[in-house]
C-alpha cells in the first residue's frame, strides 16, 4: 500500500531584484541580472566554439601528417599513460592501484596520435613564432577568472603555481596554432543551434 502524502511541482523563481540579490549580483536589478547572464552565455559560447574548432584543427593536423614517429617516443608516452591510469584508479579508491596490470599496448594508438600531434604542433610553433606571449597568458587567465565570484583570487591562484601556468601556456599555444591554421586553410562555416553547441561539450 502506497500513501501519497504530498505532491510537489517545480516552480521557476520570479526574475526580480530579490532573485538577483540572492544570486550575488552587486547591482541587484533585473537589468544587471540579464546583463550578467548574457555575458556568461557569450563567454561560454566563445569557449565552446573555440573547443570545437581546436578539435577539428588537431584532427586535421594528425590526418595530414606524414611524419615517421619514433617508436621510443610512442612507447614512452604509452607508459606515461599507464601511469596516469594507475593514478586515476588510486584516486577512485582501488586497492593496490599502483600494482595494477595495465598493458601499455592498449594505449599505443592514442600514444602515437599524441606524439604525432605534439611533433607537428611543435614544428608549427617554431616555424611560425606561435609561442605564448606574456600578454596572451595574462588575457587568458583574466578570461578564465571572470566566471568566478572572486576573479582576483583566481588569478593569484594561477599565477602562484608554475604547473598551473604551464597548463595555461599549453592552452594558449594550442589556441595560437588553431588560429594560424584557420587563417591559412580553406574552411567551411557551419551554423549551429545554441542547444546543440552547449550539448556538444557534455
Secondary structure by P-SEA (a helix, b strand, c coil): cccccbbbbbbbccccaaaaaaaccccccaaaaaaaaaaaaaaaaaaaaaaaaaaaaaaaaaaaccccccaaaaaaaaaaaaaaaaaaaaaaccccccccccccccaaaaaaaaaaaaaaaaaaaaaccccccaaaaaaaaaaaacccccaaaaaaaaaacaaaaaaaaaaaaaaaaaaaaaaccbbbbbbbcaaaaaaccc
